[in-house]
Amino acid sequence: MARNLVNAVAGAILLLLFALDASAQTLPLPEALIDLRSEAGEELLEDADAHEAFVPLSANFVTQKNQAYCGVASIVMVLNALQLPAPPVPEYDPYRTFTQDNLLNAKTDAILPREVLAKQGMTLDELGRLLAAHPVQVEVHHAGDASLEEFRSQARDYLGRERHFVVINYLRKAIGQETGGHISPLAAYDAETDRFLILDVSRYKYPPVWVAAADLFKAMNTTDKDNQNKTRGYVLIRG
């Protein structure tokens, strides 16, 4: 996509994000993170080396409907960004789209029962299996089995390709946020500053932020007691 078109579209989407978050009482950000809505954040997006994921994800950006649904919201964003055949939504009939309600069904219950999801969210491996239940190619990478260089290379490559997406599972407190494990998609990478853009699905809590690659990898390279103490990590999706 031509850079001037990307910038024009990104500008329009940023205006929408400003409008959506105008009354949000989001938490203060630590100094190490850069708010996408700031002047510095916008400049990083304009100069980003890999940003193919930004427009399709932003056009389908949703807020997780409760504090356990960060993974559900992230999956919905990716599936809608890929424009995959979606289930019906009664209130939108005859139009179809993935929502945080119709994503979950008897098939997903076999992977992660809804009552478990409601109590503790989902793990990295459950995220991968739920995505793999759809017609997409999925690779699950635990940070403990990877390296910063491998993650940076793979994520940058995916963010630079159409119909390729990266969803991360990380520990918030490791990047100075509050507090536990979280899931959200990545949308862009800026090589000059070595930062990734997280489109945080808990928009009532934090805005989209730019985070240093090393800090993000450290936050993923943390153990998850709900996943047999395996490390968190990232999922590569292509459709």
Summary of the structure (lengths in Angstrom):
residues: 239
radius of gyration: 16.6
end to end distance: 17.9
largest distance: 46.7
contacts: 797
relative contact order: 0.20
helix: 41%
strand: 20%
